[in-house]
């Protein structure tokens, strides 16, 4: 065979079997994707805020006890504390309502607890100043 024959044979061979097919192995199937994780219970703002409301409630209850103790002392000493007593009663109502809704609505309960705590703190400072 001469050179022309070899070239023609090569052209015929590569026309029948492309070079890409010889150079690349056949594709393998892609591995199956991992199974999807089981759907978990999504976190809600209520489940995340519940502990915050509980902590705030404990602090507000301590402030309430201190405010009531100081109010009793001021009353025993004969001071006129009717306006402070009204504020403490208002804070007591807020705190009671917050305790009722704390489990199902912790965000508004937390706001009520915060407001009641502010009133208790103000009443405590006024009563301490009054009692000296």
CORHU-V547673 format. One record per run of one state. SS is the DSSP state (hx for helix, st for strand, lp for the rest). FROM is the first residue (numbers start at 0). LEN is the number of residues. If there is no record, write none. Layout:
# CORHU-V547673
SS/FROM/LEN ; SS/FROM/LEN
This chain:
# CORHU-V547673
lp/0/2 ; hx/2/14 ; lp/16/2 ; hx/18/5 ; lp/23/21 ; hx/44/32 ; lp/76/5 ; hx/81/20 ; lp/101/4 ; hx/105/26 ; lp/131/1
